[in-house]
């Protein structure tokens, strides 16, 4: 067996493919590592970082966001905490896990692509995963999305292995990412594994019946062990599904009270078009071609449509990152169109024996080059590192670090801190006295409580004036808060507080204001 594997690796075509894959993977890693710790953390990153930090600093576990986020992203939070343990509580350390999983997705995409169509398809798939800007951008965030996408690709690959060669070993290997996905993020994790599990029962129904008969013949001592195993799985399932059910009920209530008719489909299609360009159009015939070639490819279409339906019609707020795991599926469908075109071209030239031999070889290569040359700008690929990547308007990133460094350097003993993003304040200064209330998801009503850090709430101008009494302090407002907080509160701050211009501005996405006792006396 080992000799056969070594001999296969030494084959010329395989060796070349692996060398290309290694180069692509290392290039993708370099792009993901560049300037990793420099950009400021944004709202969701701060939540993930604080929650992970609470696991190694037990005294911080009184913060509300800890239980909220940990229940959703248990595995991801523990991995980030491990990185903090190893490298310290820094932005760089928090982002290292995302880099690792984002990079691991490149060779995993190759393995999956090879099962779907072959080595050439696999290399193209790995190429797009490595250099697509959206892939690099999210591989630099203290969030679970790269990890979830990695386990999703791994589950699809292990599913292909199991369906091709049914064995307990391959079933166990498939179970690893299947379990890991809901532990990484319970809502999307279960959503992504549903089509895989369904297809498992459809294609392997006979194998399941055969093994079920075998189980009924087990001895009592073996049956007890199996029963304990099934009970453990059931308890894990119930424990992990309970937050899912709670979230579902909460989303249903929001739909009824705020957005009875939800339709984000056009917005998500526009997002896909911005990230993959004309490859989105190629994906449509590619999905059809895939099903005609292999019925199993219907699994990939089902996985794509199920999640797109859920995020478009069942989640009140639209967030680009919810569609991140769908990007690889679009690439698979688009590459199936490209592969089909290449195969048809080769057949045309094969039927022309009188044509130049070199032309017959170069024609398919020329088609690949044309596709890639068109895809590079249209699909938003990145080959040279950038200082910072934009995550879009649904994940606003401000330059918070200079503002909080300024506060820290000029902090007075009795100062108070008011901010629109309390987790970011806590990440940089380990405190947040007041939350300048606004709706994070765009609902018209201002919230009464800060569910993330438990800070006191400022909804109206009178609340701010009460907080100012006999005190001095700072106000940090982000771009989203500037557009959604109470207009009278914002007007009062702009008219009466001192703007620290060197760390403020729309181009930074942050405004820092200072109030003093003198301003209290003149208000």
C-alpha positions as CSV (number, residue, x, y, z in Angstrom):
1,X,0.0,0.0,0.0
2,X,2.8,2.5,1.0
3,X,4.8,1.6,-2.1
4,X,1.7,2.3,-4.3
5,X,1.2,5.7,-2.6
6,X,4.9,6.6,-3.0
7,X,4.9,5.5,-6.6
8,X,1.8,7.5,-7.3
9,X,3.4,10.6,-5.8
10,X,6.5,10.2,-7.9
11,X,4.5,10.1,-11.2
12,X,5.4,13.0,-13.3
13,X,1.9,14.6,-13.6
14,X,1.2,14.1,-9.9
15,X,4.6,15.6,-8.9
16,X,3.9,18.7,-11.1
17,X,0.4,19.1,-9.7
18,X,1.7,18.9,-6.2
19,X,4.5,21.4,-6.9
20,X,1.9,23.9,-8.3
21,X,-0.4,23.3,-5.4
22,X,2.5,23.9,-2.9
23,X,3.3,27.2,-4.7
24,X,-0.3,28.3,-4.7
25,X,-0.7,27.4,-1.0
26,X,2.4,29.2,0.1
27,X,1.5,32.3,-2.0
28,X,-2.0,32.2,-0.4
29,X,-0.4,32.0,3.1
30,X,1.9,34.9,2.4
31,X,-1.1,37.1,1.3
32,X,-3.0,36.2,4.5
33,X,-0.1,36.9,6.8
34,X,0.8,40.3,5.3
35,X,0.1,43.2,7.7
36,X,-2.0,40.8,9.8
37,X,-1.9,42.6,13.1
38,X,-2.1,46.2,11.9
39,X,-5.8,46.9,11.0
40,X,-8.0,47.8,14.0
41,X,-10.4,45.2,15.3
42,X,-14.0,45.8,14.4
43,X,-17.3,45.1,16.2
44,X,-17.6,41.3,15.6
45,X,-13.9,40.7,16.0
46,X,-13.9,42.4,19.4
47,X,-16.7,40.1,20.6
48,X,-14.8,37.0,19.5
49,X,-11.6,38.2,21.1
50,X,-13.2,39.1,24.4
51,X,-15.1,35.8,24.6
52,X,-11.9,33.8,23.9
53,X,-9.9,35.9,26.3
54,X,-12.5,35.1,29.1
55,X,-11.5,31.4,28.8
56,X,-8.0,32.2,29.9
57,X,-8.9,35.1,32.2
58,X,-11.9,33.8,34.3
59,X,-12.5,37.1,35.9
60,X,-14.0,38.5,32.7
61,X,-16.7,35.9,32.5
62,X,-19.3,38.3,34.0
63,X,-19.5,40.1,30.6
64,X,-22.8,39.2,28.9
65,X,-21.2,38.7,25.5
66,X,-19.1,35.8,26.8
67,X,-22.0,33.3,27.2
68,X,-23.8,34.7,24.1
69,X,-20.9,34.1,21.7
70,X,-19.4,31.0,23.3
71,X,-22.7,29.1,23.0
72,X,-22.7,29.9,19.3
73,X,-19.0,29.4,18.4
74,X,-17.6,27.0,20.9
75,X,-14.8,25.4,18.8
76,X,-13.7,28.6,17.2
77,X,-13.6,30.4,20.6
78,X,-11.4,27.7,22.1
79,X,-9.0,27.8,19.2
80,X,-8.7,31.6,19.5
81,X,-8.2,31.2,23.2
82,X,-5.4,28.8,22.6
83,X,-3.7,31.3,20.2
84,X,-4.0,34.0,22.9
85,X,-2.4,31.5,25.4
86,X,0.5,30.9,23.0
87,X,1.1,34.3,21.6
88,X,-0.5,36.8,24.0
89,X,-3.7,38.8,24.0
90,X,-3.0,40.7,20.8
91,X,-4.8,41.4,17.5
92,X,-2.2,39.4,15.6
93,X,-2.7,36.3,17.9
94,X,-6.5,36.5,17.6
95,X,-6.2,36.4,13.8
96,X,-3.8,33.6,13.4
97,X,-6.5,30.8,13.6
98,X,-8.3,32.4,10.7
99,X,-5.1,32.5,8.7
100,X,-4.5,28.8,9.4
101,X,-8.0,27.6,8.4
102,X,-8.1,30.0,5.4
103,X,-4.8,28.5,4.2
104,X,-5.9,24.9,4.9
105,X,-8.9,25.5,2.6
106,X,-6.5,25.8,-0.4
107,X,-5.2,22.2,-0.4
108,X,-8.7,20.9,0.8
109,X,-10.2,22.6,-2.3
110,X,-7.7,20.7,-4.4
111,X,-8.6,17.4,-2.8
112,X,-12.3,18.1,-3.3
113,X,-11.8,19.3,-6.9
114,X,-9.8,16.3,-7.8
115,X,-12.7,14.1,-6.7
116,X,-15.2,16.1,-8.6
117,X,-13.4,16.5,-11.9
118,X,-9.7,15.8,-11.9
119,X,-6.3,17.4,-11.3
120,X,-6.7,20.4,-13.7
121,X,-10.1,21.3,-12.2
122,X,-8.6,20.8,-8.7
123,X,-5.7,23.2,-9.4
124,X,-8.0,25.9,-10.8
125,X,-10.3,25.5,-7.7
126,X,-7.4,25.8,-5.3
127,X,-6.1,28.8,-7.4
128,X,-9.4,30.8,-6.9
129,X,-9.6,29.9,-3.2
130,X,-6.0,31.1,-2.7
131,X,-6.3,34.4,-4.6
132,X,-10.0,35.5,-4.4
133,X,-9.9,38.8,-2.4
134,X,-13.0,37.8,-0.4
135,X,-11.1,34.6,0.8
136,X,-8.0,36.6,1.8
137,X,-10.1,39.3,3.6
138,X,-12.0,36.9,5.8
139,X,-8.9,34.9,6.5
140,X,-7.6,37.9,8.4
141,X,-10.4,38.3,10.9
142,X,-11.0,37.1,14.4
143,X,-14.1,35.3,13.3
144,X,-15.3,31.8,12.6
145,X,-16.1,32.1,8.9
146,X,-12.8,30.7,7.5
147,X,-12.9,27.8,10.0
148,X,-16.5,27.0,9.0
149,X,-15.7,27.1,5.3
150,X,-12.7,24.8,5.8
151,X,-14.8,22.2,7.6
152,X,-17.5,22.5,5.0
153,X,-15.0,21.8,2.2
154,X,-13.5,19.0,4.2
155,X,-16.9,17.5,4.8
156,X,-17.7,17.6,1.1
157,X,-14.3,15.9,0.3
158,X,-14.8,13.2,3.0
159,X,-18.3,12.7,1.7
160,X,-16.9,12.0,-1.8
161,X,-14.4,9.5,-0.3
162,X,-17.1,7.7,1.7
163,X,-19.6,7.5,-1.2
164,X,-16.9,6.2,-3.5
165,X,-15.5,3.7,-1.0
166,X,-18.0,2.8,1.8
167,X,-16.2,1.8,5.0
168,X,-16.3,2.5,8.7
169,X,-13.0,4.3,8.4
170,X,-14.3,6.7,5.8
171,X,-17.5,7.2,7.7
172,X,-15.5,8.2,10.8
173,X,-13.4,10.6,8.7
174,X,-16.7,12.1,7.4
175,X,-18.1,12.4,11.0
176,X,-15.2,14.7,12.1
177,X,-16.1,17.7,10.0
178,X,-19.8,17.0,10.3
179,X,-19.5,17.3,14.1
180,X,-17.0,20.2,13.8
181,X,-19.3,22.5,11.8
182,X,-22.1,23.0,14.3
183,X,-19.4,23.3,17.0
184,X,-17.8,26.1,15.0
185,X,-21.1,27.9,14.5
186,X,-24.3,26.2,15.5
187,X,-26.8,27.9,13.2
188,X,-24.9,27.8,9.9
189,X,-23.1,24.6,10.9
190,X,-26.4,22.6,11.0
191,X,-27.6,24.3,7.9
192,X,-24.5,23.2,5.9
193,X,-24.4,19.6,7.1
194,X,-28.1,19.0,6.4
195,X,-27.7,18.3,2.6
196,X,-24.6,16.1,3.2
197,X,-26.4,14.0,5.8
198,X,-29.5,13.8,3.5
199,X,-27.4,12.6,0.6
200,X,-25.7,10.1,2.8
201,X,-29.1,8.4,3.5
202,X,-30.2,8.6,-0.1
203,X,-27.1,7.1,-1.8
204,X,-26.2,4.7,1.0
205,X,-29.6,3.4,2.1
206,X,-28.7,-0.2,1.3
207,X,-25.4,0.0,3.3
208,X,-27.3,1.5,6.3
209,X,-29.9,-1.3,6.2
210,X,-27.1,-3.9,6.1
211,X,-25.3,-2.4,9.0
212,X,-28.6,-2.1,10.9
213,X,-29.1,-5.8,10.6
214,X,-25.5,-6.4,11.9
215,X,-26.2,-4.2,14.9
216,X,-29.2,-6.2,16.0
217,X,-27.0,-9.3,16.2
218,X,-24.5,-7.6,18.7
219,X,-23.9,-9.3,22.0
220,X,-25.4,-7.6,25.1
221,X,-22.1,-6.1,26.3
222,X,-21.5,-4.5,22.8
223,X,-25.1,-3.3,22.7
224,X,-24.6,-1.5,26.0
225,X,-21.6,0.3,24.6
226,X,-23.5,1.2,21.5
227,X,-26.4,2.5,23.5
228,X,-24.1,4.7,25.6
229,X,-22.6,6.1,22.5
230,X,-26.0,6.9,21.0
231,X,-27.1,8.5,24.3
232,X,-24.0,10.7,24.3
233,X,-24.7,11.7,20.7
234,X,-28.3,12.5,21.6
235,X,-27.4,14.6,24.6
236,X,-24.8,16.5,22.5
237,X,-27.4,17.1,19.8
238,X,-30.0,18.3,22.3
239,X,-27.6,20.6,24.1
240,X,-26.3,22.1,20.8
241,X,-29.7,22.4,19.2
242,X,-31.3,24.2,22.1
243,X,-29.5,27.6,21.3
244,X,-30.4,26.9,17.6
245,X,-34.1,26.6,18.5
246,X,-33.9,29.7,20.7
247,X,-32.3,31.7,17.9
248,X,-35.0,30.5,15.5
249,X,-37.8,31.6,17.8
250,X,-36.1,35.0,18.2
251,X,-35.7,35.4,14.5
252,X,-39.4,34.5,14.0
253,X,-40.4,37.1,16.5
254,X,-38.3,39.7,14.7
255,X,-39.8,38.8,11.4
256,X,-43.3,39.3,12.7
257,X,-42.6,42.5,14.6
258,X,-40.2,44.3,12.3
259,X,-39.9,42.8,8.9
260,X,-42.9,40.7,7.9
261,X,-41.7,40.4,4.3
262,X,-38.0,39.6,4.1
263,X,-36.2,39.4,0.8
264,X,-32.5,39.9,0.6
265,X,-32.0,37.7,-2.5
266,X,-31.1,40.6,-4.9
267,X,-28.6,42.0,-2.4
268,X,-26.8,38.7,-2.1
269,X,-26.8,38.2,-5.9
270,X,-25.2,41.7,-6.1
271,X,-22.7,40.7,-3.5
272,X,-21.7,37.5,-5.4
273,X,-21.4,39.5,-8.6
274,X,-19.1,42.0,-6.9
275,X,-16.9,39.2,-5.5
276,X,-16.7,36.7,-8.4
277,X,-17.8,38.8,-11.4
278,X,-18.7,36.9,-14.5
279,X,-17.9,33.6,-12.9
280,X,-21.4,33.9,-11.3
281,X,-22.9,33.7,-14.9
282,X,-20.7,30.8,-15.7
283,X,-21.9,29.0,-12.6
284,X,-25.5,28.8,-13.9
285,X,-24.7,26.4,-16.9
286,X,-22.0,24.8,-14.8
287,X,-24.6,23.7,-12.2
288,X,-26.7,22.1,-15.0
289,X,-23.7,20.5,-16.6
290,X,-22.6,19.1,-13.2
291,X,-25.9,17.4,-12.6
292,X,-25.9,15.9,-16.1
293,X,-22.4,14.5,-15.5
294,X,-23.0,13.2,-12.0
295,X,-26.2,13.0,-10.1
296,X,-24.2,13.5,-6.9
297,X,-23.4,17.1,-7.9
298,X,-27.1,17.8,-7.0
299,X,-25.8,17.8,-3.4
300,X,-23.7,20.9,-4.1
301,X,-26.7,22.7,-5.7
302,X,-28.9,21.7,-2.8
303,X,-26.4,23.0,-0.3
304,X,-26.1,26.3,-2.2
305,X,-29.8,26.9,-2.6
306,X,-30.7,25.9,1.0
307,X,-28.4,28.4,2.6
308,X,-29.2,31.1,0.1
309,X,-32.9,30.6,0.8
310,X,-32.4,30.8,4.5
311,X,-30.2,33.9,4.6
312,X,-32.4,35.6,2.0
313,X,-35.9,35.0,3.4
314,X,-35.5,33.9,7.0
315,X,-32.9,36.2,8.6
316,X,-34.2,39.8,9.2
317,X,-30.8,41.5,8.6
318,X,-28.7,41.2,5.5
319,X,-24.9,40.4,6.2
320,X,-22.5,39.7,3.4
321,X,-20.5,37.3,5.6
322,X,-23.5,35.0,5.9
323,X,-22.9,34.0,2.3
324,X,-19.1,33.5,2.6
325,X,-19.4,29.7,2.6
326,X,-21.3,29.8,-0.7
327,X,-18.4,31.3,-2.6
328,X,-16.6,28.0,-3.1
329,X,-19.8,26.4,-4.5
330,X,-20.1,29.2,-7.1
331,X,-16.5,28.6,-8.1
332,X,-17.1,24.9,-8.5
333,X,-20.1,25.5,-10.8
334,X,-18.2,28.1,-12.8
335,X,-15.2,25.8,-13.2
336,X,-17.4,23.0,-14.4
337,X,-18.4,25.3,-17.3
338,X,-14.8,26.1,-18.0
339,X,-13.9,22.3,-17.9
340,X,-16.8,21.5,-20.2
341,X,-15.6,24.1,-22.7
342,X,-12.0,22.8,-22.6
343,X,-13.1,19.2,-23.2
344,X,-15.3,20.1,-26.1
345,X,-12.4,22.2,-27.6
346,X,-10.0,19.2,-27.3
347,X,-12.5,16.9,-29.0
348,X,-12.9,19.4,-31.9
349,X,-9.1,19.5,-32.4
350,X,-8.8,15.8,-32.0
351,X,-11.1,15.4,-35.0
352,X,-8.7,17.6,-37.1
353,X,-5.6,15.3,-37.5
354,X,-4.3,17.5,-40.3
355,X,-4.1,20.6,-38.1
356,X,-0.8,21.5,-36.5
357,X,0.0,19.3,-33.5
358,X,1.2,22.3,-31.4
359,X,-2.1,24.1,-32.1
360,X,-4.1,21.2,-30.8
361,X,-2.1,21.4,-27.6
362,X,-2.1,25.1,-27.2
363,X,-5.8,25.7,-28.0
364,X,-7.1,24.3,-24.6
365,X,-4.3,26.2,-22.8
366,X,-5.3,29.4,-24.6
367,X,-8.9,29.0,-23.4
368,X,-7.8,28.6,-19.8
369,X,-5.6,31.8,-20.1
370,X,-8.5,33.7,-21.6
371,X,-10.8,32.6,-18.8
372,X,-8.2,33.5,-16.1
373,X,-7.3,36.8,-17.7
374,X,-11.0,37.8,-17.7
375,X,-11.5,36.4,-14.2
376,X,-8.6,38.2,-12.5
377,X,-10.2,41.7,-12.6
378,X,-13.8,40.5,-12.8
379,X,-13.5,38.0,-9.9
380,X,-11.6,40.4,-7.8
381,X,-8.5,38.4,-7.4
382,X,-5.5,39.6,-5.4
383,X,-1.9,38.7,-6.2
384,X,-0.1,41.6,-4.5
385,X,-0.7,42.1,-0.7
386,X,-2.9,44.9,0.5
387,X,-2.5,46.9,3.7
388,X,-6.2,46.3,4.5
389,X,-9.2,44.6,2.9
390,X,-12.7,46.0,2.9
391,X,-15.4,43.7,4.3
392,X,-18.2,45.8,2.8
393,X,-20.8,48.1,4.4
394,X,-22.4,45.4,6.5
395,X,-19.1,45.0,8.4
396,X,-17.8,48.5,8.9
397,X,-14.2,48.7,9.9
398,X,-12.9,51.9,11.6
399,X,-9.4,52.9,12.6
400,X,-10.2,52.5,16.3
401,X,-6.7,51.8,17.6
402,X,-5.4,55.4,17.1
403,X,-8.5,56.8,18.9
404,X,-8.2,54.5,21.9
405,X,-4.4,55.0,22.1
406,X,-5.1,58.8,22.3
407,X,-7.7,58.2,25.1
408,X,-5.2,56.0,27.0
409,X,-2.4,58.6,26.7
410,X,-4.7,61.4,27.9
411,X,-6.8,59.6,30.4
412,X,-7.7,61.4,33.6
413,X,-8.6,59.7,36.9
414,X,-12.4,60.4,36.9
415,X,-13.0,60.1,33.2
416,X,-15.9,58.1,31.8
417,X,-16.1,56.3,28.4
418,X,-19.1,56.5,26.1
419,X,-19.1,54.6,22.9
420,X,-21.3,53.2,20.1
421,X,-19.4,49.9,20.0
422,X,-18.8,48.8,23.6
423,X,-17.0,45.5,22.7
424,X,-14.4,47.5,20.8
425,X,-14.0,49.8,23.8
426,X,-13.5,46.9,26.1
427,X,-11.0,45.2,23.8
428,X,-8.7,48.3,23.8
429,X,-9.3,49.8,27.2
430,X,-11.0,46.9,29.2
431,X,-13.8,49.3,30.2
432,X,-17.0,50.7,28.7
433,X,-19.1,52.8,31.0
434,X,-21.9,53.9,28.7
435,X,-23.3,52.6,25.4
436,X,-24.6,55.3,23.0
437,X,-27.6,53.2,21.9
438,X,-28.4,52.4,18.3
439,X,-29.8,49.4,16.5
440,X,-27.0,47.2,15.2
441,X,-29.4,45.5,12.7
442,X,-31.2,48.6,11.5
443,X,-34.5,48.2,13.3
444,X,-36.2,51.6,14.0
445,X,-36.4,51.3,17.8
446,X,-33.4,52.1,20.0
447,X,-32.5,49.3,22.4
448,X,-32.9,49.6,26.1
449,X,-30.0,47.4,27.1
450,X,-26.5,46.7,26.0
451,X,-26.6,42.9,25.5
452,X,-22.9,42.7,24.7
453,X,-21.0,44.4,27.5
454,X,-23.8,45.3,30.0
455,X,-22.9,49.0,29.9
456,X,-25.3,51.7,31.0
457,X,-27.5,52.9,28.1
458,X,-27.7,56.4,26.6
459,X,-30.8,56.7,24.4
460,X,-31.7,60.3,24.5
461,X,-30.0,63.7,25.1
462,X,-31.2,63.7,28.8
463,X,-29.4,60.4,29.4
464,X,-26.2,61.9,28.1
465,X,-26.6,65.0,30.2
466,X,-27.1,63.0,33.3
467,X,-24.0,61.0,32.6
468,X,-22.0,64.2,32.2
469,X,-23.0,65.5,35.6
470,X,-19.8,66.2,37.7
471,X,-17.7,64.1,35.4
472,X,-15.3,64.3,32.4
473,X,-14.9,61.8,29.7
474,X,-14.8,60.7,26.1
475,X,-17.2,59.7,23.4
476,X,-16.2,57.3,20.6
477,X,-18.7,57.1,17.7
478,X,-18.3,54.7,14.7
479,X,-19.6,55.2,11.2
480,X,-22.7,53.0,11.8
481,X,-23.5,54.6,15.1
482,X,-23.2,58.0,13.5
483,X,-25.9,57.1,11.0
484,X,-28.3,55.2,13.5
485,X,-28.0,56.8,17.0
486,X,-30.5,59.4,18.2
487,X,-30.1,62.5,16.1
488,X,-30.6,64.9,19.0
489,X,-27.9,63.1,21.0
490,X,-25.5,63.3,18.1
491,X,-26.3,67.0,17.5
492,X,-25.7,67.8,21.2
493,X,-22.3,66.0,21.1
494,X,-21.2,67.8,17.9
495,X,-22.2,71.2,19.2
496,X,-20.9,71.0,22.8
497,X,-18.0,68.5,22.8
498,X,-14.4,69.0,21.6
499,X,-13.6,66.9,18.5
500,X,-10.1,65.3,18.5
501,X,-9.5,65.9,14.8
502,X,-6.2,64.0,14.5
503,X,-7.9,60.6,15.1
504,X,-11.4,61.5,13.7
505,X,-13.1,61.6,10.3
506,X,-15.3,59.8,7.9
507,X,-12.2,58.4,6.1
508,X,-11.2,56.8,9.4
509,X,-14.8,55.7,10.3
510,X,-14.3,57.0,13.8
511,X,-15.1,60.3,15.7
512,X,-13.5,61.0,19.1
513,X,-15.0,63.7,21.3
514,X,-13.9,65.0,24.7
515,X,-16.1,66.7,27.4
516,X,-14.7,68.5,30.5
517,X,-16.1,70.0,33.7
518,X,-16.1,73.4,32.1
519,X,-18.5,72.2,29.4
520,X,-20.7,70.8,32.2
521,X,-20.9,74.2,33.8
522,X,-21.9,75.9,30.5
523,X,-24.4,73.4,29.2
